[in-house]
Amino acid sequence: MPVKPAERLSLVTEYYFSRKLKEVAEMNAAGRDIISLAIGSPDMPPSEQTIEKLCETAHDPAAHGYQPTAGTPELRRAMAFFYKKTYDVDLDPDTEILPLIGSKEGILHTTLAFVNPGEGVLVPNPGYPTYTSLSKLLGAKVISYDLKEENGRQPDFFALEGMNLAGARLMWTNYPHMPTGGNARRETYERLVDFARRRELIVVNDNPYSLILNRKPLSILQIPSAKNYCLEFNSMSKSFNMPGWRVGMVAGKAEYISWILKVKSNIDSGTFRGIQLAAAAALTGNTKEWHEEYNINVYRRRRVLAERIMTVLGCTYDASQTGMFLWGRIPEEYRSCEELTERVLDEARVFITPGFIFGSNGDRYIRISLCAKDDKMAEALGRIEAIINK
């Protein structure tokens, strides 16, 4: 008998960007010079003190051994400091914070810690594809809930109350929302905490975009009693320009954190000490002026260019969006969002994300990333204008 893969692989496909970036690489190798406005990978460097701390630690002969799976005390204290400074949330660095090797790892470990095979996981539609794919791989039942444009991309609690949620153990939320840019609202967080309490499930809020184009960051952990029913992810990738460093965090009730650590300790062996201490330097040392420049001013300039691209393409969008993407509805003349994005890729040599990858509610939308240099975004605008106006 031939060797066959595990049956779970039939439940998912290769991640869209993993597959598409290989195609884009082939186009670039053929000399087509593709401008990517697709992935949310900041193109700017971390702060100087972050890089210096990494280099300093790398020169320490004692820094290269295994590190605690729970993270170094320095990093946990820095994460607690960041939450207090940014959100006015008090966290015990010894018990209520767990550093992660990025949010994807955290989604895996949290699902393993809370959800048995066959039990339910609520995922937003549209939403981050990994919430769905990892739930499927782990044998959970995916329960999709709609985020609609007319509701500011907030959960429809009336609809949620009418759904059959028997056996649901976990609910993923993500504010500020990716891909639509719907911002966090305290009222939404209050209702989510109440919903989790009554339904006896855990809400996990994925919160990596709260500092991007946003001067009033919120955390679900600001809500009284939230720690009893909620966890929150955060990340160094977006707001600190460190996507390739793979440093994230989960915060919440000590008991819940201990369950996730039990899973994590059986899967990985911790992060290099230099990366952890450098992340701590970024969390505690980056100035208000640094954040204003990198998370507000740069993205504001690029957002203007992204809006012009949307307009040229005939797309409509909500100007109140926040975060590092712009989400727009495509014109009716296109049969699908991928028809538009493939035309732009082939004719203008610009890579834009089709919304269908985020769920069925993304079928008529596209997403433009702000993670490209200003001159590249301007060049992309010119290329797209040329194909639309010809």
Secondary structure, DSSP 8 states (H G I E B T S, - for coil): ------GGGGG----HHHHHHHHHHHHHHTT---EEE------S---HHHHHHHHHHHT-GGGSS---TT--HHHHHHHHHHHHHHH-----TTTSEEEES-HHHHHHHHHHHH--TT-EEEEEES--HHHHHHHHHTT-EEEEEEB-GGGTT-B-HHHHHTS--TTEEEEEE-SS-TTT-----HHHHHHHHHHHHHHT-EEEEE-TTTTTT-SS---GGGSTTGGGTEEEEEESTTTTT-GGG--EEEEE-HHHHHHHHHHHTTT-----HHHHHHHHHHHHH--HHHHIIIIIIHHHHHHHHHHHHHHHTT-EE-TT--SSEEEEE--TTSSSHHHHHHHIIIII-EEEEEGGGG-GGGTTEEEEE--S-HHHHHHHHHHHHHHH--
